[in-house]
Amino acid sequence: MEYFAGKYDVAVIGAGHAGIEAALAAARLGCRTAIFTINMDAVGNCPCNPSIGGTAKGHLVREIDALGGEMGKTADECFLQSRMLNRGKGPAVHSLRAQIDRRRYSAVMKHKLELQNNLELRQAEITDIKKADAGYELKTRMLAVYKCKTVIIATGTYLGGRIFVGEVSYESGPDGIFSATFLGKSLKKLGLPLRRFKTGTPARVLKSSIDFTELDVQKGDEPPQPFSYETEHLGKNKVDCHISWTNEETKQVIIENIHRSPLYAGKIEGVGPRYCPSFEDKIMRFKDKSRHQLFIEPCGLDTEEMYLQGMSSSLPEEVQLKFYRTIKGLEHCVIMRPAYAIEYDCVDPLAMNATLEFKDFPGLYGAGQFNGSSGYEEAAAQGLVAGINAALKALGKKQIVFERSNSYIGTLIDDLVTKGANEPYRMMTSRSEYRLVLRQDNADERLTPIGHEIGLIGEERYKRYLKKQELKKDEIKRLKNTVIPPSEDVNKILVSRETSEITTGTRLVDLLKRPQLNYEALKTIDKERPQLDPNIFEQVEIEIKYEGYIQKQLKQVEQMRRLENKALPSDFDYTSIKGLRLEAQEKLNKVKPLNIGQASRISGVSPADISVLLIWLSQNK
């Protein structure tokens, strides 16, 4: 028999990376919040790689932290090794990546949820969701009923989850945990447009069965950099990673057994991630490549499981063992957990606004892989936004939309809700047209004032942020006002760096603009240099060296912002505008863009269509 179990402002379904950020944000903004998980031991689980960050993903983690989110802090608490990727390229694509202790990460996140005021963590499978007079009604498998003003769906890969390993398939979520088998039917009945996606993960192998003697060692950066602006010291890197390569024999095993792959046998109907394919998919797509790189990464300090990055598969377990053992270092490997593919239900993100609220279901939000994205970091970013907006909605306040011009978070959500996702969406630096101003080093400068305004950044942290900005401004001023006279010692340094000598007094700022020079090179001749956080020096150097490019990009941002300021009606029928092509009318009616800028990014809406819209707007102010 059903029974009434409680009433909440915000209810979050799912306690993965999206659900955690959503629930913490809502509770911290003063809403009575509940977060539901099928299994309490799966809170904050990392079912795939034991790492946080990476190319573009590191930007997202820094942005989450700058807004007051939790992922960066917890990654710092559980870090094993930290590396800044793409150092050989420009600062726009520098991205932090950290190996983490995956079980500790899960435990720390669970404890943070348990300690959070206004938040209740509950083990329960939500099986039904219905509209109610003042929001929604949720029912659990134990027949408990909860009334909620707003609801966030963050089901990850559990919704209708099905595991595939060769000829074997069965209903399951990641890591052998029950899948959510009833909620999907309820969401379809409610009217949400669901589809099937798939993803996969490599095997975990026993450390003592790996021969590391001839493998390349990949060490972390010293000193390691933290994700969070509040983490002062990380300590030293605790582990090494290793690199190996596949070979022709590996390829041959795959080709001989490809008919046993459920993907190639037609058993998997879900669409997989193009940028993170299974290993057998790599082999079939790139048959001309003689070898592929893989990374052997530890899963934690208190486990002997090693993760084989780049080797996900859905081939039968005995085939997995056969092709893994063709690889140098893995000749005698013992599989502890086999690789698998997982298929799951997710929603068409075109059904949502940029607030992550469903257009046809006020008060209902989506976040994470449920929205068609992939990755822990993409999930956490959406969870944070959904949690903020669900809380603002419950409190009767205006919701917030993050812009492409101020964050990768804004880019991610804008891409999803305007272009949709025909495959699991992965964040990349190339997706942002403003990546020179959306660097990982200046995430606090871009977003901490917004986090403070929302209420997730406290006064003490905000004062520290303002002090940092003041110090940075003073340092730029000092560099512009400090003149270095020519001398033998100065010119010796310049010549050693293969740049021209100076014959007259030269400002420090002009020396720093030279591509051959940096802060470190000028250390001995910069006698008045203050003791500052290295991150301040980094930001100052980037802004000085790339000043012209940054100014050019800021002008582009301003031009786009003018289009973003031209609002469009939310309930308008675009078939009534003469001059719009039929495809544009159809796409505009489906997406219902907030403004001209968003309309211009919809696939199928041409520049000519935008011109028609601008004329129509001017005539119908």
Backbone hydrogen bonds, N-H to C=O, Kabsch-Sander energy under -0.5 kcal/mol:
donor,donor_aa,acceptor,acceptor_aa,energy
3,Y,143,L,-1.9
5,A,145,V,-3.3
6,G,145,V,-0.9
8,Y,147,K,-2.6
9,D,32,R,-2.2
10,V,32,R,-1.9
11,A,150,T,-1.9
12,V,34,A,-2.9
13,I,152,I,-3.0
14,G,12,V,-0.8
14,G,36,F,-2.8
16,G,154,A,-0.5
20,I,16,G,-2.5
21,E,17,H,-1.4
22,A,18,A,-2.3
23,A,19,G,-2.8
24,L,20,I,-2.5
25,A,21,E,-2.2
26,A,22,A,-2.3
27,A,23,A,-2.5
28,R,24,L,-2.5
29,L,25,A,-1.3
30,G,27,A,-1.6
31,C,26,A,-2.0
33,T,31,C,-0.7
33,T,118,N,-3.2
34,A,10,V,-2.0
35,I,120,E,-2.6
36,F,12,V,-3.0
37,T,122,R,-2.2
42,A,39,N,-2.2
43,V,40,M,-1.0
44,G,15,A,-2.6
45,N,42,A,-1.9
51,S,49,N,-1.6
52,I,98,A,-2.5
54,G,96,L,-2.2
57,K,55,T,-1.3
58,G,54,G,-3.3
60,L,56,A,-1.6
61,V,57,K,-2.1
62,R,58,G,-2.2
63,E,59,H,-2.3
64,I,60,L,-2.7
65,D,61,V,-2.2
66,A,62,R,-2.4
67,L,63,E,-1.5
68,G,64,I,-0.5
68,G,65,D,-1.3
69,G,64,I,-3.2
74,T,70,E,-2.2
75,A,71,M,-2.5
76,D,72,G,-2.1
77,E,73,K,-2.0
78,C,74,T,-1.6
79,F,76,D,-0.9
80,L,99,Q,-3.4
81,Q,99,Q,-1.3
83,R,97,R,-2.7
85,L,83,R,-0.7
85,L,95,S,-3.6
87,R,84,M,-0.5
89,K,86,N,-1.9
93,V,90,G,-1.6
94,H,91,P,-0.8
95,S,85,L,-1.4
97,R,83,R,-2.5
98,A,52,I,-2.9
99,Q,81,Q,-2.7
100,I,50,P,-2.4
101,D,78,C,-2.4
102,R,100,I,-1.0
102,R,299,C,-1.9
105,Y,101,D,-2.7
106,S,102,R,-1.8
107,A,103,R,-2.2
108,V,104,R,-3.0
109,M,105,Y,-2.4
110,K,106,S,-2.3
111,H,107,A,-2.2
112,K,108,V,-2.0
113,L,109,M,-2.0
114,E,110,K,-2.2
115,L,111,H,-1.9
116,Q,112,K,-1.0
116,Q,113,L,-0.5
119,L,116,Q,-1.3
120,E,33,T,-1.9
122,R,35,I,-2.7
122,R,120,E,-0.6
124,A,37,T,-1.8
124,A,122,R,-0.9
126,I,124,A,-0.7
127,T,125,E,-0.5
127,T,139,K,-2.7
128,D,139,K,-1.5
130,K,137,E,-2.3
132,A,135,G,-2.8
135,G,132,A,-1.3
136,Y,148,C,-3.3
137,E,130,K,-2.9
138,L,146,Y,-2.9
139,K,128,D,-2.2
140,T,144,A,-2.3
141,R,125,E,-1.7
143,L,140,T,-1.9
145,V,3,Y,-2.5
146,Y,138,L,-2.7
147,K,6,G,-2.2
148,C,136,Y,-2.9
149,K,8,Y,-1.8
150,T,9,D,-1.8
151,V,363,G,-2.6
152,I,11,A,-2.8
153,I,365,Y,-2.9
154,A,13,I,-2.6
154,A,152,I,-0.7
158,Y,155,T,-2.2
160,G,158,Y,-0.7
160,G,180,A,-2.5
161,G,158,Y,-1.9
162,R,343,E,-2.1
163,I,170,Y,-3.0
164,F,341,A,-2.6
165,V,168,V,-2.7
166,G,314,S,-3.8
168,V,165,V,-2.1
170,Y,163,I,-1.6
172,S,161,G,-1.6
173,G,177,I,-3.8
176,G,173,G,-0.8
177,I,174,P,-1.7
180,A,158,Y,-2.5
181,T,179,S,-1.0
186,S,182,F,-1.5
187,L,183,L,-2.5
188,K,184,G,-2.3
189,K,185,K,-2.2
190,L,186,S,-2.0
191,G,187,L,-1.5
192,L,187,L,-2.4
194,L,192,L,-1.3
195,R,346,C,-2.8
197,F,344,Y,-2.3
198,K,271,V,-2.4
199,T,342,I,-2.4
201,T,340,Y,-2.1
204,R,337,R,-2.3
205,V,306,M,-2.3
206,L,334,V,-2.6
207,K,304,E,-2.4
209,S,206,L,-1.6
210,I,207,K,-1.8
211,D,329,G,-2.5
212,F,210,I,-0.8
215,L,212,F,-1.4
216,D,243,I,-1.5
218,Q,241,C,-3.5
219,K,217,V,-0.6
221,D,82,S,-2.8
231,T,228,S,-0.9
232,E,230,E,-0.6
238,K,80,L,-3.3
239,V,80,L,-1.3
241,C,218,Q,-2.4
242,H,296,I,-1.9
243,I,216,D,-2.5
244,S,294,L,-2.4
246,T,292,H,-2.8
251,K,247,N,-2.1
252,Q,248,E,-2.3
253,V,249,E,-2.0
254,I,250,T,-1.8
255,I,251,K,-2.6
256,E,252,Q,-2.4
257,N,253,V,-1.0
257,N,254,I,-0.7
258,I,254,I,-0.6
258,I,255,I,-0.7
260,R,257,N,-2.1
261,S,258,I,-1.7
265,A,261,S,-1.9
266,G,263,L,-0.6
267,K,262,P,-2.2
268,I,262,P,-1.3
269,E,267,K,-0.6
271,V,196,R,-1.5
276,C,273,P,-0.9
279,F,312,S,-4.0
282,K,278,S,-2.0
283,I,279,F,-2.3
284,M,280,E,-2.0
285,R,281,D,-2.3
286,F,282,K,-2.7
289,K,286,F,-1.5
294,L,244,S,-2.3
295,F,309,Q,-1.7
296,I,242,H,-3.3
297,E,295,F,-0.7
297,E,307,Y,-2.8
299,C,305,E,-1.9
303,T,300,G,-0.5
306,M,205,V,-2.0
307,Y,297,E,-3.8
308,L,203,A,-1.1
309,Q,295,F,-2.3
309,Q,307,Y,-1.0
311,M,308,L,-1.6
313,S,201,T,-1.0
320,Q,316,P,-2.4
321,L,317,E,-2.2
322,K,318,E,-1.6
323,F,319,V,-2.6
324,Y,320,Q,-2.7
325,R,321,L,-1.8
326,T,323,F,-1.0
327,I,324,Y,-1.7
328,K,245,W,-0.7
330,L,327,I,-2.2
333,C,330,L,-1.9
335,I,333,C,-0.5
336,M,204,R,-3.2
337,R,204,R,-1.7
340,Y,201,T,-1.4
341,A,164,F,-2.2
342,I,199,T,-3.3
343,E,162,R,-2.6
344,Y,197,F,-2.7
345,D,159,L,-3.3
346,C,195,R,-2.5
347,V,370,F,-3.4
348,D,193,P,-2.1
351,A,348,D,-2.0
352,M,349,P,-2.0
353,N,357,E,-2.9
356,L,353,N,-2.0
358,F,364,L,-3.0
359,K,351,A,-2.4
361,F,358,F,-0.9
364,L,361,F,-2.1
365,Y,151,V,-2.9
366,G,356,L,-1.8
367,A,153,I,-2.0
370,F,367,A,-0.8
371,N,368,G,-2.2
372,G,369,Q,-1.7
373,S,368,G,-1.0
374,S,425,Y,-2.7
379,A,375,G,-1.6
380,A,376,Y,-2.7
381,A,377,E,-2.3
382,Q,378,E,-2.0
383,G,379,A,-2.7
384,L,380,A,-2.5
385,V,381,A,-1.8
386,A,382,Q,-3.0
387,G,383,G,-2.8
388,I,384,L,-2.4
389,N,385,V,-2.6
390,A,386,A,-2.8
391,A,387,G,-1.9
392,L,388,I,-2.5
393,K,389,N,-2.4
394,A,390,A,-2.4
395,L,391,A,-2.0
396,G,393,K,-1.4
397,K,392,L,-3.3
406,N,403,E,-0.9
407,S,403,E,-0.9
411,T,407,S,-1.4
412,L,408,Y,-3.0
413,I,409,I,-2.2
414,D,410,G,-2.4
415,D,411,T,-2.6
416,L,412,L,-1.9
417,V,413,I,-2.6
418,T,414,D,-1.7
419,K,415,D,-2.2
420,G,415,D,-0.8
420,G,416,L,-0.9
425,Y,372,G,-2.6
431,R,428,M,-1.6
432,S,429,T,-1.6
433,E,431,R,-0.5
435,R,432,S,-0.7
437,V,434,Y,-1.4
438,L,434,Y,-1.1
443,A,440,Q,-0.8
446,R,442,N,-1.7
447,L,443,A,-2.3
448,T,444,D,-2.2
451,G,447,L,-2.6
452,H,448,T,-2.4
453,E,449,P,-2.2
454,I,450,I,-2.5
455,G,451,G,-1.9
456,L,451,G,-2.2
457,I,451,G,-1.3
458,G,456,L,-0.6
462,Y,458,G,-2.2
463,K,459,E,-2.3
464,R,460,E,-1.8
465,Y,461,R,-2.2
466,L,462,Y,-2.4
467,K,463,K,-2.3
468,K,464,R,-2.1
469,Q,465,Y,-2.1
470,E,466,L,-1.9
471,L,467,K,-2.4
472,K,468,K,-2.2
473,K,469,Q,-2.2
474,D,470,E,-2.4
475,E,471,L,-2.0
476,I,472,K,-2.1
477,K,473,K,-2.0
478,R,474,D,-2.4
479,L,475,E,-2.4
480,K,476,I,-1.8
481,N,477,K,-1.5
482,T,478,R,-1.5
483,V,481,N,-0.6
484,I,506,T,-3.4
491,N,487,S,-2.5
492,K,488,E,-1.9
493,I,489,D,-1.7
494,L,490,V,-2.1
495,V,491,N,-2.7
496,S,492,K,-2.1
497,R,493,I,-1.1
498,E,495,V,-1.9
499,T,494,L,-2.3
506,T,484,I,-2.4
508,L,482,T,-2.5
509,V,479,L,-1.8
510,D,507,R,-0.6
511,L,507,R,-1.6
512,L,508,L,-2.6
513,K,509,V,-1.1
514,R,511,L,-1.3
517,L,514,R,-1.6
522,L,518,N,-1.5
523,K,520,E,-1.2
525,I,522,L,-0.6
526,D,522,L,-1.3
527,K,525,I,-1.2
529,R,526,D,-1.3
532,L,530,P,-0.9
536,I,533,D,-1.6
537,F,533,D,-1.4
538,E,534,P,-2.3
539,Q,535,N,-2.2
540,V,536,I,-2.7
541,E,537,F,-2.6
542,I,538,E,-2.3
543,E,539,Q,-2.6
544,I,540,V,-2.1
545,K,541,E,-2.8
546,Y,542,I,-2.4
547,E,544,I,-1.0
550,I,546,Y,-3.0
551,Q,547,E,-2.5
552,K,548,G,-1.9
553,Q,549,Y,-2.2
554,L,550,I,-2.5
555,K,551,Q,-1.6
556,Q,552,K,-1.5
557,V,553,Q,-2.3
558,E,554,L,-2.1
559,Q,555,K,-2.2
560,M,556,Q,-2.4
561,R,557,V,-2.5
562,R,558,E,-1.6
563,L,559,Q,-1.0
564,E,560,M,-2.3
565,N,561,R,-1.8
566,K,563,L,-1.2
567,A,565,N,-1.3
568,L,594,L,-2.7
572,F,569,P,-0.6
574,Y,572,F,-0.8
576,S,573,D,-1.5
577,I,574,Y,-1.4
578,K,576,S,-0.7
580,L,577,I,-1.1
585,Q,581,R,-2.5
586,E,582,L,-2.4
587,K,583,E,-2.7
588,L,584,A,-2.9
589,N,585,Q,-2.1
590,K,586,E,-1.4
591,V,587,K,-2.7
592,K,588,L,-2.6
596,I,563,L,-0.8
596,I,566,K,-2.0
597,G,563,L,-1.0
599,A,595,N,-2.2
600,S,596,I,-2.2
601,R,597,G,-0.6
601,R,598,Q,-1.1
602,I,599,A,-1.4
605,V,602,I,-2.1
606,S,604,G,-0.6
610,I,606,S,-1.9
611,S,607,P,-2.0
612,V,608,A,-1.9
613,L,609,D,-2.2
614,L,610,I,-2.6
615,I,611,S,-2.3
616,W,612,V,-2.5
617,L,613,L,-2.7
618,S,614,L,-2.2
619,Q,615,I,-1.6
620,N,616,W,-1.1
